[in-house]
Amino acid sequence: MIDFDEELSYYKPSLEIEAIEDAIVKNDLTDMTDIMMELIKERKE
């Protein structure tokens, strides 16, 4: 039978995933809300 607690203790996150997470968090990504707010702002002017 599999001991899930033991198996989880072997888990180590991938370094590549951590690097990607850091890159995503540091980027200021424009989302749909930002685009819509900019369009509304431009229309009011």
ABEGO torsion letter per residue (X at the ends): XBBAAAAAAABBBBAAAAAAAAAAAABBBBBAAAAAAAAAAAAAX
